[in-house]
Amino acid sequence: MTIDPLLQPSLATPHAPTAGRLWALVPCAGTGSRAVAAPPAPPAGSTISAFGALAGAAGEPLAAPPQLPKQYHLVAGHPMVMHTLAAFAGVARLAGTLVAVAPGDRYLDAHEHPSYFVVDCGGPTRAATVQGGLRALQERGAQRDDWVLVHDAARCLVTAEQIDRLIDACAHDSVGGLLAHQLADTLKTSIDGPGGVRVASTVDRSNKWLAQTPQMFRIGPLLDALAKVGTNVTDEASAMEAMGLHPRLVPGGAQNFKVTYPDDFALAEAVLAQRGYGTTLSRFGGERGLGASETGRKTIF
């Protein structure tokens, strides 16, 4: 029997033991307001089930369905977040993958799979969602010294190999670290000038990196950092930096970009098609997420 390579645990090289268990946390509660204004149609019936009953239940006229959040837009024929979760399903060392969604979001009920579990612990900001997800992990037995890999749902081009590389680089680091991509383009600062925005200066790019995810830190120190700096930080590394720490930079790749703007969807689709990932959902059991278990890996919860 041929095992699908996307769900096959990474077996190319043995991995050294890791002090503390490894968890993945995928914040999936945002709306992606900068993305497509009119997203592709989701699977029949999923929008209403995901975002609560419409006003018709109370005898009022039915309202238009809420706009589908970016992470559920179709990319290469499947919801974007499913490509993301497929990569984590190929990492055998994870004790579990938590998907943190907004309260009342039932979208992923149609795509259940033993390689991840969903908790509606999302908050008003990304950092608040991460805090909720970390607490949910602790409620299920995760310890402060365990590692967590926080990953953007909209970075749907990450690979299991990149995730394993980050774990190998950071598992015995005193701080932790993140995937990042060294800046290749010339970097400018701007000012408002006659006729529009103008160049103010050129910035030395030799030590500039684009932060990516996953970002890997111990659960306890990350919770402490977020509690101290607040929930307006845009990534976990920033919170750790505010504690006077210096996270490790692990080279990621240009393709591990965050799908943010309309043009990004076409680029992500092209990359996925080139990789042959057009059947991601079927690897999770086909249409509507019928319970496949090709990995043989189940969350311990």
N, C-alpha and C positions, 0 to 999 in steps of 0.2 A: 504494500500500500504506500502510495506517495503522500508524504505529509507536507501540507502547504508551507512554503518557506517563511511566510509572514508570521505564522503562529508557531513555528518551530523555535523552541528556546535556543538561545545563542550557544553553540557548541564548538565553535571554531578553536577556542583555546580555553584551558581551565582558568578559573578565577580564584584569586587568593581569598581566604576567609575574611569576612567583614565584621568588625566589632559593632554589634547592634544590628537589629533587623533593618530592612530597607522597605520603604513604602513609597508609593507614588500618589500625588495629589494633583488633580486636574481641575482648576477653577473653571466653572462652566456656567456662570450666572450672569454674565454681561449680555448686552444687547447688540453691541457692534454698530453704533450709530453712524460710523464713518463708512460702513460697508454698503452693499447694494441696497438701493432704495426700494426696489421691487424684487424680492428674492424669488428664486424658482419655487414652484409648487412642491410642498412636502408630500409624503405619502398620505393617502386618503385618511381623513379622520384624526391625524396626529396633532394638528394645531390646537383643536379644541380640547383634546384630552390632555395636552401638555400644559396649557395655560388656564385651565379652569372652565367652569360652565359659563356660557354666555347669558346675557340678560333674559333670554327667552325662558329660562328656567323659572324666573320670577314673574312670568306673565307679561314681560315687556317685549317690545320688538327686538328681534335678533340684531345685535351689532355686528360690524365687520370683524372678522377674526383678527387678533393682535398680530403685528408684524413678527415674523419668525426671527428669533435671534440669529446672529451671524453664524454661530457654531453649528447650527442645524441646517444651514444652506447646503444645497447639493453641490458637491465637487466630484467630478468623475463619476457621477451617477449615485453618490451616496452622501449622507450627512457628513460634513467636514470632520466633526469630532470622532466619527467612527474610524477614519484613517489614523487619527492621533492615537486612539485606544488600541488599534491593531499593532502599532509599533511597541507599545508597552506590553501587550500580550506576548510578545516575543522575548521578553526579558525574564528569564527563569528565576532570578534571585529576588524578585519582589514578593514580599509577604502579602501584598494586596494593593489594589489601585482604587482610590476613592475619587469619584466624580462629584464635585460640589456644585449643585444646581440651586436655582432660585426657589424659594418656597412656592409650592403649587405646580412646579414644572414637572410634568409627567411624560415628557417626550421620550425619554430613554426606556420607559416601561415596555415599549414595543421592540426594543433591541437588547433584551437581557442576555447576559453571557457570564459564565463563571469567572472570567479573568478580571472583572471589575465590579464595583458596587456603587450605588448612587445614594447620596444623602442630600436632602434639601436644606443645606446650611449656608446658602449663599447670602451675602450682605450687599450693602449699597456700593462698595468699592471692591476692587480686586483683593486688596490687602485684608479687608474685612471677611471676604469669602475664604481666604487662606486661613485666617484665624479660626473661623468656624470649622473648616476642614481639619485643622490640627487638633482641635478639641474633640471632634468626632472620632478621630483616630485614637486619641487617648481613651475615650469612652469605650472603645472596642479592644483595649489592651495594649496599645502602643506605649512605649516608654519614652521618657525625656531624652535618653541617650540613643534612641533609634534615629535612623536617618530618614529624611523625607525628600523626595524629588518633586519639586513643584514645576508644573509644565503648563503653558498656555494651551487651551483647547484649540486655538486658531493656528498653532504651529503644527499643521497636519502633515508636514513633510519630514519630520524627525524620523530617524530610523532606530531600530533596536540596537544596531551597532554603535551609534552615537551615544545612546543612553548607557550602554555597557562601558564605553570608553570613559564617560564622566564618572561612573561608579569606581572604575579601576583607579582613576587619577585622584579621587577625593576620599576614598573609603578610610584611609589612614591619615588624612590631613587634619590638622588641629582646628581648622575653621570650616572647611567645605569649599564649594566653588560652583561654577556655572559654565555652561557652554557659551562661547562667544566667538565672534568673527572679526578678525583684524581689519580695520578700515582700509579699503583700497582706493577710494575716490578722494579727490582734493576736497578739503572741508573749508567752508566759508562761514563767517559770521555776517549778520546783516544789520542794516539800519534803514529807517524810512527816509526816502529822499525824494527829490523832484521827479515826478512821473512814476513813482512806485518804490518797491523795495530795492535797495542797492547793496552792493558788497561793502562791508566795513573792513574786513581783514581776512587773511588766509591763515588757517590754524595748522600747526605742525601735526601731521597725522601719524607720526612714527610710533606713538604709544597710545593710539586711539583704537578702541574695540567697540563693536556693536554687541550689547548684551543680548543673549538668547536664553532659552530654557531647554531642558530642565535646569533648575538651580537646586543644589543639594546641600542641605544643612541638617544639623541635629534638631530634633523637634523642640526640645526645651529651650536652647538658646534662641531659636528663631521666634518662638512664642514670646520670650522675654524682650527681644528686640522690637517686635511689632507692638507690644504693649507700651514700650517706652517712646517710640517715634511716632506712633499713630498710624492711621490707616490711609494716609494720602500718598505713601511711598508707592512707586510703580513697579518695583520688583523686590524680591527677598534680599538680594545682595545689597541693595541700598540700605535696608534696615540693619543688616549686619555691619556695614560700613559705618553707620551712625553710632555703633557700639565701639568704634575704634579698631575694628577687625579688617583684614584684607583677604577677601575670598580669592580662591585660585581661579585663574582663567584657563579654560580647557578649550582648545580649538574645536569649533563646531563645523560650520560650512555655510556657504552662501545660500544653499537651498533650504536651510532651516529658518526661513523668514516667517514672520507673523502675517497671516492673511488679514489685511486691514482695509485696503481701498478696492474699488471695483476692479481695477486692472489686475489685482493680485489673484483673483479667482481664476482667471484664464491661465495665468502662469502656473498656479498650483495644479490645475487640471492637466496642463501639458506635462509637467514633471511626473505626476502620478501615472499618466498614460504611458510615458516613456519607461517607467519602472515596472509597468505591468500590474499596477495596484487597482485596476478597474473592477475587481471582484471582492473588495474589502468586506462588504456586508455578507456576501455568501460565505466568507471565511468565518463569520460570526454566526452562521446558521441560516443564511438566505434572507429573503424578503421578510420583513417584520420581525427579524431577530429570533427565529426558532432556535431552540437551545442546543447549539452545537457544542461539542467538547473535544475538538481535535487536539487541543494542547495537552489534555490530561492534567491541567493545572487549575485548581479552584482556589478562590479566596478562602482564607482560614475562617472567615466570618460565616 
